[in-house]
Amino acid sequence: LRLSTGVDFLLVMMIFLAFFVLYFTIAELVLVSHEGKAYFLQFWNYLQWCIITLSICGVALHVKRARIGDRQWAMYVANPDCFTNFYQLAYLSYLFTCVVAALLFL
């Protein structure tokens, strides 16, 4: 993954988030194996899985947004007089903002 702006703060935080998500996913899977069916009787466990799922979506959206941004920027630099459609990049940025807002709410 080549980023046109280099390594930025958000990318470093996404890497930390990916490691934390991996750790908490493994921790939750261990809890499921230890508690069995009783694990699914608590509301907070469902909330934890929602947070893990949203975090994975946030990391995936950031990586996809960076890849599409690099590709679109390269197309723009190669042909500055041609129309370059940044709609998909804007839509991914909007989705990323919504996922991060949902994570902050939870």
C-alpha positions, 0 to 999 in steps of 0.5 A: 500500500503506497500512500501519496502523502507518506505515513500519516497519523491516521494510518499509524492509529489504524494499525494500532486499532487493527492490533487491538481489534485482533486482541479483543476478537481473540479474547471474546472467542476465548470467552465464548469457548469458556462460557458456552451458551451462557455467553450469549445471555448477556447484552454487553457481549453483543455490544462488544461484538458490535464494537469489534465489527465496526472497528474492522469495518473502519480499518477496511474502509480506511485501507480501501479509501487510501488505495482508491485515493492513490489510484485516483490521484495518479490518474489526475496527475497523469492527465490533469486536463481530463475529468477524474471522478472522485465520487467513490472516494468521497462516498468512502470518506462519508462511510468512514465518518459514519462508522467512526461516529458510531464507534464513538457513540458506543 
